[in-house]
Amino acid sequence: MDIGVEPDQTHGPWRRWALAAPFVLALLWVLPGLASDRPELGRDYLVTGVPALDPAPVRRCDPAVLAGLGERVEVPPPPGGWSGAPQAVDVFNVFAGEVMVSHGEREVCGHMHDARTRDSRFRAGVGMVVVPVAGDLEPIRVAWATPLKSRWIPTVRIGAPSPVQQIDTARLLVRTACVAVAIVLAFTALMGFLSARDGLFLGYALLCLLAVVWQAIVSGLSGYPEPWLPVGGEASRWLVALSCMGLSALLYVMWLLVGAAGRGRACRQCLLRTVGGCWLLGIVLAAGLPMPALGAFAEAVDAIFAAGCVAVFALGLYAAWRRRGDALAGIAAILPFLVMVLLDLADSRLLIEYRVEAIQLSITWFLTVSAYALNLRLGRLRRQRDEMQLLADTDALTGLANRRAGLVRLERHFRSAAVRGGMLSVAFLDIDLFKRINDVHGHHAGDRVLVAVAQTLAAAIRDAADVVRMGGEEFLVMLPGVSGDSAWQRMETVRTQVARVAAGLGIPGLTVTASIGIASQHPQDHDASMLLRRADEAMYRAKRNGRNRVVAAETPVAGSGG
């Protein structure tokens, strides 16, 4: 997936509140319930719920419902008539409208987008359990509304109640799990957006939320356990609108996954506008087209999506052939949809029976692979951020911390020593007559001197991060936990090591010495800048006293400084 521009890494306090707010709200919502639902003292059980007042939700079909059911089928009894054993009939893959199941005088209707109208023993379809009299020859009748798409036909399963209900429950588990995965991925993407401030994570979270609503309409979960989406009798229009929106978004993300986003920002913006146009077109046409035309539009959307999958898959294969490793994720994400296209063209019985589950599992696989690609992107963004932070905090010539990073570290050492009562000494080092070195031996030689002195300081100090190039030929050495006398001895050793630098460079006539000022933290030092200023003053006294020496700062007088 294309990296794009490095996002803003600014961390503000609003983000901490954004992370904490959901948990605070959840706690405020849960605590009253925990307080009010406590069982009585002395009981070792809990009774919940209220007595039922309404009859069972299974309902008979009124004439208006029956008139709208254009497709009918009769399930005949086996030769010799029904055995007298209970028969479970489950009708699923009905995406819109009512379903009628009847035998003899018993007749029920149910709606996939309102679980309150269905037999509670069937959760992924509309079903009924009947007990025909032994030898009865009357068939079981099933009717449903004419499907929106010619290939999206319902499936009727009949058999003993236990296995039919178990399969029905398994379908519900798959459908619910796919929706749950999309919700979790959306939440994870939101956390990624708060962490990386990358708009791609927010777009992925919106795609996951769209997939949640889309799957809820396809699977009938929009009405389970009771309607939570205003689908009503417009399930077909919802399905077409969401399919147009979802499939166009999937094609765009597929295009990103195969690495095609790197071909140009203009192309990406053009495709984004196309996706937005598809969303608008889908909503408008789904709301306004008559049902026959709506079905033709839905078939066209499926055909365009199938062609788009083939095209992006070919693009991914080409990218993989060109050794673009990131295209493999896109190829993997597209494969389930291509398999569905092939099975649909072959009129696969397996796909017809498990179409809803196939659609949801394909979407879930796609979202999971996309999340994997996003995690890779997040890792790259973090590495880029770390590299940029390192560049911002490092002196390019010597590899030491620069002035900005050094002052931050000094302030941290100062606060730590002040809070814990520890010791802190600092040394300010200046290479003597460095301008003369540049004038006589050239700037290249001066750079070599700076690098050699930096290496000498870093090797002499326990933590090289405590050595800072302050600018020009000036260096700062921080000695946390070191008293003034010990600091003087250490820096005297460093001074002699610096004086030997010239011999190692092999430049005739070169002499390198350093003047060093030392200061130790004192209660009169109100901040790190005062400590640093005293070390700087001591360094200038070393210069005035003849250079190539270590001078300790004077102890501050109470009330002095400011």
VOGU-3710 file (C-alpha; in Angstrom, 3 decimals, decimal comma):
1> mdigvepdqt> 0,000/0,000/0,000  1,319/3,414/-0,901  3,069/5,218/1,930  2,117/8,740/0,844  3,093/11,849/2,794  4,309/11,569/6,354  1,373/12,485/8,614  1,511/15,028/11,374  2,921/13,416/14,503  1,770/16,116/16,891
11> hgpwrrwala> 0,379/14,678/20,094  -2,080/16,922/21,844  -3,995/16,481/25,093  -7,261/16,071/23,163  -6,062/12,682/21,987  -5,665/11,409/25,545  -9,200/12,578/26,270  -10,419/10,912/23,082  -8,944/7,625/24,234  -10,326/7,902/27,757
21> apfvlallwv> -13,819/9,175/26,890  -15,343/5,833/25,701  -14,200/4,057/28,865  -15,502/6,837/31,124  -18,882/6,810/29,360  -19,065/3,014/29,562  -18,275/3,151/33,277  -20,969/5,777/33,893  -23,445/3,626/31,959  -22,602/0,379/33,772
31> lpglasdrpe> -22,285/1,575/37,373  -25,987/2,478/37,922  -27,009/-0,922/36,630  -24,533/-2,680/38,884  -25,855/-0,772/41,862  -29,556/-1,351/41,116  -29,373/-5,042/40,129  -27,668/-6,378/43,233  -29,317/-9,596/44,502  -30,827/-9,657/47,953
41> lgrdylvtgv> -28,473/-10,623/50,789  -28,567/-14,298/51,664  -29,593/-15,496/48,178  -27,375/-17,767/46,096  -29,295/-17,280/42,846  -30,551/-14,450/40,653  -33,791/-14,175/38,699  -33,890/-11,760/35,758  -36,420/-10,768/33,125  -40,168/-10,183/33,309
51> paldpapvrr> -43,146/-12,477/32,596  -44,273/-12,521/28,950  -47,551/-10,784/28,142  -47,680/-11,222/24,348  -48,296/-14,461/22,420  -45,566/-16,149/20,387  -44,250/-13,928/17,559  -44,995/-16,470/14,813  -47,836/-14,981/12,805  -50,160/-15,936/10,008
61> cdpavlaglg> -49,959/-14,221/6,636  -52,565/-11,651/5,748  -53,893/-11,521/2,163  -51,795/-8,487/1,263  -48,604/-10,353/2,207  -49,640/-13,452/0,253  -50,419/-11,361/-2,822  -46,859/-10,047/-2,869  -45,233/-13,503/-2,842  -44,563/-14,186/-6,511
71> ervevppppg> -42,475/-17,367/-6,147  -43,891/-20,632/-4,798  -42,640/-24,177/-4,384  -44,123/-27,341/-2,943  -41,984/-29,816/-1,015  -43,615/-33,208/-1,680  -43,727/-35,998/0,893  -41,594/-39,095/0,368  -43,158/-42,053/-1,479  -45,960/-43,467/0,668
81> gwsgapqavd> -46,565/-40,165/2,477  -45,092/-38,511/5,501  -43,692/-40,800/8,193  -45,388/-39,007/11,080  -42,033/-37,686/12,372  -41,550/-33,939/12,936  -40,306/-32,063/9,878  -38,281/-28,852/10,079  -38,442/-26,486/7,108  -35,899/-23,656/6,930
91> vfnvfagevm> -35,889/-21,038/4,150  -32,784/-18,876/3,840  -30,978/-16,637/1,339  -34,100/-14,516/1,059  -32,742/-10,968/0,953  -36,009/-9,036/0,878  -39,687/-9,509/1,556  -41,772/-12,003/3,483  -41,482/-15,789/3,449  -44,518/-18,055/3,856
101> vshgerevcg> -44,360/-21,667/5,064  -47,552/-23,698/5,341  -48,834/-27,244/5,751  -52,489/-28,073/6,087  -54,210/-25,399/8,103  -50,988/-24,157/9,662  -49,507/-21,153/7,897  -46,836/-18,726/9,115  -45,029/-15,758/7,626  -41,711/-14,275/8,633
111> hmhdartrds> -39,494/-11,394/7,570  -35,704/-11,726/7,536  -35,278/-8,122/8,663  -37,559/-8,489/11,685  -36,699/-11,481/13,876  -39,787/-10,808/15,996  -41,920/-12,258/13,182  -40,009/-15,544/12,954  -39,939/-18,832/14,799  -37,170/-18,415/17,383
121> rfragvgmvv> -35,880/-21,929/16,638  -34,598/-20,624/13,285  -32,178/-17,735/13,545  -30,615/-17,450/10,093  -33,755/-18,138/8,084  -37,523/-18,330/8,215  -38,686/-21,749/9,329  -41,346/-23,902/10,917  -41,596/-27,353/12,461  -44,636/-29,411/11,399
131> vpvagdlepi> -45,757/-32,908/12,372  -47,679/-34,399/9,408  -49,930/-37,337/10,075  -48,365/-40,639/9,024  -49,275/-41,351/5,435  -50,369/-37,775/4,747  -49,670/-36,799/1,129  -50,156/-33,033/1,421  -46,968/-31,150/0,482  -45,333/-28,408/2,487
141> rvawatplks> -45,752/-25,107/0,670  -43,200/-22,295/0,633  -43,558/-18,872/-1,001  -41,422/-15,750/-1,192  -41,150/-12,489/-3,077  -39,515/-12,514/-6,507  -35,735/-12,175/-5,988  -34,080/-8,947/-7,047  -31,314/-10,805/-8,910  -31,885/-13,865/-11,050
151> rwiptvriga> -29,007/-15,826/-9,507  -29,795/-14,883/-5,914  -32,381/-17,593/-5,324  -33,559/-18,871/-1,933  -32,719/-22,300/-0,536  -35,240/-24,527/1,225  -33,889/-27,125/3,633  -36,079/-29,880/5,106  -35,216/-32,601/7,575  -35,281/-33,622/11,210
161> pspvqqidta> -35,539/-30,567/13,503  -32,216/-31,077/15,315  -29,790/-31,130/12,321  -31,717/-28,421/10,450  -31,644/-26,153/13,494  -27,962/-26,885/14,111  -27,059/-25,867/10,564  -29,221/-22,769/10,951  -27,413/-21,876/14,197  -24,025/-22,419/12,543
171> rllvrtacva> -25,037/-19,991/9,806  -25,967/-17,405/12,417  -22,605/-17,849/14,158  -20,699/-17,299/10,909  -22,760/-14,236/10,029  -22,435/-12,736/13,501  -18,699/-13,462/13,674  -18,082/-11,700/10,355  -19,929/-8,599/11,554  -18,049/-8,714/14,875
181> vaivlaftal> -14,686/-8,906/13,084  -15,586/-5,842/11,001  -16,517/-3,930/14,172  -13,231/-4,887/15,875  -11,218/-3,912/12,800  -13,011/-0,552/12,657  -12,185/0,118/16,313  -8,555/-0,924/15,764  -8,289/1,388/12,748  -9,620/4,282/14,817
191> mgflsardgl> -6,891/3,608/17,387  -4,373/3,587/14,551  -5,690/6,918/13,313  -5,307/8,457/16,773  -1,765/7,090/16,936  -0,534/7,931/13,430  -2,873/10,788/12,429  -3,010/9,122/8,998  -6,254/9,665/7,081  -5,963/6,236/5,464
201> flgyallcll> -6,732/4,615/8,823  -9,858/6,722/9,182  -10,930/5,759/5,668  -10,408/2,093/6,494  -12,497/2,455/9,669  -15,335/3,952/7,592  -15,020/1,047/5,141  -15,351/-1,412/8,031  -18,453/0,381/9,331  -19,925/0,307/5,824
211> avvwqaivsg> -19,179/-3,439/5,744  -21,021/-3,863/9,057  -24,204/-2,257/7,716  -23,848/-4,006/4,363  -23,469/-7,438/5,974  -26,344/-6,757/8,328  -28,649/-6,149/5,355  -27,348/-9,149/3,367  -27,593/-11,575/6,283  -30,779/-10,298/7,917
221> lsgypepwlp> -28,922/-9,350/11,092  -30,417/-5,880/10,710  -33,534/-7,370/12,273  -31,949/-9,561/14,944  -32,960/-9,799/17,741  -35,202/-6,937/16,704  -34,889/-4,299/13,950  -32,064/-1,844/14,614  -31,838/-0,495/11,038  -34,853/1,209/9,405
231> vggeasrwlv> -35,014/-1,361/6,610  -38,713/-2,216/6,770  -40,017/-3,239/3,369  -37,189/-1,494/1,489  -34,523/-4,171/1,963  -33,931/-4,460/-1,798  -33,221/-0,758/-2,135  -30,922/-0,797/0,882  -29,098/-3,786/-0,565  -28,570/-2,167/-3,970
241> alscmglsal> -27,412/1,154/-2,510  -24,983/-0,493/-0,098  -23,724/-2,888/-2,778  -22,961/0,022/-5,105  -21,181/1,875/-2,315  -19,374/-1,131/-0,899  -18,237/-2,724/-4,160  -16,852/0,550/-5,528  -14,958/1,101/-2,260  -13,622/-2,473/-2,372
251> lyvmwllvga> -12,319/-1,985/-5,914  -10,543/1,211/-4,899  -8,899/-0,473/-1,896  -7,935/-3,451/-4,085  -6,233/-0,976/-6,392  -4,335/0,455/-3,438  -3,360/-2,979/-2,148  -1,698/-4,076/-5,373  0,545/-1,017/-5,153  -1,003/0,931/-8,009
261> agrgracrqc> -1,387/4,031/-5,817  2,234/4,897/-6,483  1,432/5,587/-10,149  0,252/9,107/-9,453  -1,716/11,278/-7,100  -3,893/12,542/-9,941  -4,982/8,995/-10,752  -5,796/8,359/-7,097  -7,879/11,515/-6,857  -9,720/10,601/-10,051
271> llrtvggcwl> -10,588/7,173/-8,665  -11,689/8,686/-5,373  -14,062/10,977/-7,236  -15,330/7,962/-9,154  -16,033/6,135/-5,900  -17,873/9,184/-4,577  -19,912/9,328/-7,787  -20,779/5,636/-7,438  -21,981/6,255/-3,900  -24,208/9,115/-5,003
281> lgivlaaglp> -25,459/7,201/-8,040  -26,218/4,119/-5,986  -28,234/6,048/-3,411  -30,201/8,026/-6,004  -31,016/5,072/-8,276  -31,786/2,710/-5,407  -34,287/5,211/-4,083  -35,911/6,121/-7,384  -35,842/3,176/-9,798  -38,851/0,862/-10,129
291> mpalgafaea> -38,203/-2,727/-9,016  -37,588/-4,313/-12,475  -35,101/-1,584/-13,390  -33,573/-1,803/-9,925  -32,863/-5,497/-10,498  -31,188/-4,766/-13,834  -29,077/-2,059/-12,188  -28,045/-4,489/-9,438  -26,988/-7,061/-12,048  -24,950/-4,392/-13,837
301> vdaifaagcv> -23,201/-3,417/-10,594  -22,231/-7,062/-10,014  -20,918/-7,398/-13,575  -18,822/-4,221/-13,289  -17,414/-5,399/-9,969  -16,494/-8,796/-11,438  -14,733/-7,112/-14,366  -12,967/-4,744/-11,972  -11,733/-7,660/-9,845  -10,279/-9,340/-12,920
311> avfalglyaa> -8,573/-6,114/-14,029  -7,061/-5,351/-10,608  -6,022/-8,995/-10,214  -4,179/-8,788/-13,544  -2,552/-5,547/-12,409  -1,471/-7,276/-9,197  0,041/-10,202/-11,116  1,970/-7,744/-13,285  3,229/-5,928/-10,193  4,268/-9,242/-8,611
321> wrrrgdalag> 6,080/-10,177/-11,837  7,930/-6,871/-11,555  8,977/-8,019/-8,056  6,660/-5,667/-6,187  6,270/-7,621/-2,958  3,493/-5,415/-1,634  1,212/-6,589/-4,488  0,895/-10,048/-2,920  -1,476/-8,724/-0,247  -3,739/-7,275/-2,936
331> iaailpflvm> -3,738/-10,546/-4,887  -4,643/-12,493/-1,749  -7,455/-10,067/-0,908  -9,043/-10,365/-4,374  -8,907/-14,170/-4,691  -12,135/-15,012/-2,750  -14,163/-12,629/-4,921  -12,734/-14,153/-8,102  -13,632/-17,628/-6,844  -17,186/-16,436/-6,179
341> vlldladsrl> -17,409/-15,002/-9,715  -16,297/-18,324/-11,210  -18,677/-20,351/-9,033  -21,521/-18,020/-9,945  -20,825/-18,447/-13,665  -20,801/-22,230/-13,151  -24,158/-22,122/-11,283  -22,487/-23,793/-8,308  -24,968/-25,432/-5,964  -22,591/-24,791/-3,064
351> lieyrveaiq> -22,539/-21,058/-3,731  -26,315/-20,907/-4,148  -26,811/-22,604/-0,783  -24,193/-20,635/1,131  -24,163/-17,341/-0,777  -24,636/-15,122/2,267  -21,845/-16,825/4,177  -19,577/-16,735/1,099  -20,154/-12,997/0,674  -19,499/-12,268/4,343
361> lsitwfltvs> -16,418/-14,480/4,591  -14,974/-12,874/1,445  -15,539/-9,399/2,873  -14,040/-10,441/6,212  -10,973/-11,902/4,500  -10,612/-8,725/2,452  -10,832/-6,502/5,530  -8,328/-8,681/7,383  -5,766/-8,545/4,570  -6,321/-4,780/4,337
371> ayalnlrlgr> -5,710/-4,491/8,086  -2,463/-6,418/7,626  -1,393/-3,957/4,926  -2,337/-1,052/7,201  -0,239/-2,497/10,020  2,722/-2,703/7,655  2,089/0,924/6,716  1,933/1,909/10,389  5,265/0,202/10,964  6,806/2,097/8,058
381> lrrqrdemql> 5,363/5,374/9,338  6,827/4,741/12,769  10,222/3,922/11,291  10,057/7,108/9,220  9,097/9,081/12,303  11,999/7,594/14,267  14,399/8,312/11,424  13,177/11,895/11,139  13,416/12,320/14,902  16,959/10,952/14,816
391> ladtdaltgl> 17,884/13,349/12,008  16,322/16,249/13,885  18,274/15,413/17,066  21,646/14,460/15,535  24,551/16,540/14,328  25,174/15,452/10,746  28,975/15,756/10,855  29,881/14,128/14,170  26,879/11,883/14,807  26,489/13,347/18,308
401> anrraglvrl> 23,308/14,832/19,694  22,798/18,397/18,484  22,172/21,468/20,626  18,369/21,097/20,687  18,421/17,460/21,754  21,293/18,088/24,167  19,488/20,854/26,040  16,406/18,625/26,405  18,576/15,838/27,850  20,365/18,295/30,161
411> erhfrsaavr> 17,038/19,552/31,493  15,986/15,955/32,156  19,215/15,242/34,074  18,830/18,497/36,014  15,261/17,725/37,128  16,199/14,171/38,072  19,119/15,331/40,229  16,984/18,031/41,858  14,143/15,636/42,711  16,309/12,728/43,909
421> ggmlsvafld> 19,011/14,797/45,542  21,695/13,402/43,246  24,734/14,992/41,683  25,188/16,418/38,209  28,277/17,932/36,636  28,639/19,370/33,159  31,698/20,267/31,110  31,798/22,857/28,345  34,639/22,132/25,893  35,948/24,444/23,170
431> idlfkrindv> 38,677/23,490/20,689  41,457/26,055/20,929  42,255/28,249/17,925  39,923/26,287/15,673  39,672/29,159/13,171  43,431/28,983/12,689  43,143/25,244/11,989  40,628/25,973/9,223  42,697/28,836/7,818  46,023/26,965/7,816
441> hghhagdrvl> 44,998/23,379/7,077  41,669/23,860/5,317  38,059/23,225/6,275  38,332/19,566/5,421  41,023/19,192/8,070  38,831/21,160/10,489  35,969/18,717/9,905  38,311/15,805/10,563  39,359/17,434/13,832  35,747/17,880/14,908
451> vavaqtlaaa> 34,945/14,243/14,150  38,048/12,994/15,965  37,320/15,101/19,066  33,690/13,913/19,041  34,828/10,283/18,897  37,280/10,887/21,723  34,575/12,390/23,930  32,047/9,671/23,138  34,611/6,954/23,956  35,550/8,610/27,256
461> irdaadvvrm> 31,982/8,970/28,553  29,872/6,041/29,753  26,803/7,097/27,729  27,611/8,670/24,358  24,162/10,336/24,396  25,533/12,636/27,108  28,005/14,181/24,649  26,577/17,054/22,589  27,899/19,213/19,809  26,613/22,633/20,764
471> ggeeflvmlp> 27,696/24,239/17,502  30,935/25,130/15,753  33,859/23,804/17,809  31,940/23,700/21,145  30,910/20,500/22,904  28,916/19,771/26,042  29,580/16,753/28,245  27,011/15,749/30,888  28,150/13,704/33,880  25,085/12,618/35,903
481> gvsgdsawqr> 25,890/11,260/39,358  29,446/12,672/39,274  30,736/15,190/41,815  32,839/18,225/40,946  36,225/16,720/41,921  35,588/13,497/39,994  34,358/15,495/37,008  37,569/17,573/37,024  39,709/14,429/37,031  37,739/12,869/34,186
491> metvrtqvar> 37,876/15,954/32,052  41,597/16,359/32,707  42,006/12,879/31,238  39,827/13,894/28,302  41,961/17,013/27,772  45,115/14,949/27,434  43,333/12,571/25,040  42,222/15,505/22,882  45,818/16,730/22,774  46,771/13,398/21,160
501> vaaglgipgl> 44,151/13,713/18,405  46,493/15,563/16,031  48,968/12,676/15,999  46,282/10,285/14,818  45,166/12,483/11,940  48,584/12,597/10,256  48,349/16,260/9,239  51,777/17,941/9,373  52,005/20,931/11,709  48,551/20,299/13,231
511> tvtasigias> 48,067/20,935/16,951  44,777/20,271/18,719  44,021/21,337/22,294  40,867/22,149/24,199  39,789/24,504/26,978  37,240/22,967/29,335  34,995/24,549/31,947  33,258/22,431/34,612  30,271/23,221/36,806  28,425/21,046/39,315
521> qhpqdhdasm> 24,758/21,415/40,192  24,172/23,647/43,205  20,992/24,573/45,117  21,387/28,111/43,779  21,027/26,800/40,209  17,336/27,391/39,597  17,391/25,706/36,206  19,708/23,917/33,816  20,550/27,122/31,952  22,212/28,557/35,078
531> llrradeamy> 24,367/25,436/35,423  25,287/25,589/31,747  26,115/29,301/31,974  28,523/28,698/34,866  30,305/25,969/32,890  30,534/28,297/29,893  32,031/31,063/32,050  34,576/28,598/33,444  35,549/27,600/29,909  36,201/31,243/28,993
541> rakrngrnrv> 38,380/31,613/32,094  40,362/28,618/30,868  40,817/30,437/27,560  41,976/33,602/29,276  44,401/31,682/31,495  46,334/30,264/28,554  44,051/27,601/26,972  44,548/23,803/27,047  43,376/23,458/30,631  40,389/22,475/32,789
551> vaaetpvags> 38,842/25,123/35,045  36,066/24,540/37,584  33,296/27,085/37,953  33,020/29,172/41,065  30,417/28,236/43,627  27,379/30,519/43,212  26,658/33,006/45,978  23,251/32,861/47,663  20,877/35,340/46,022  23,001/35,708/42,903
561> gg> 21,826/34,789/39,407  18,431/35,420/38,014
//
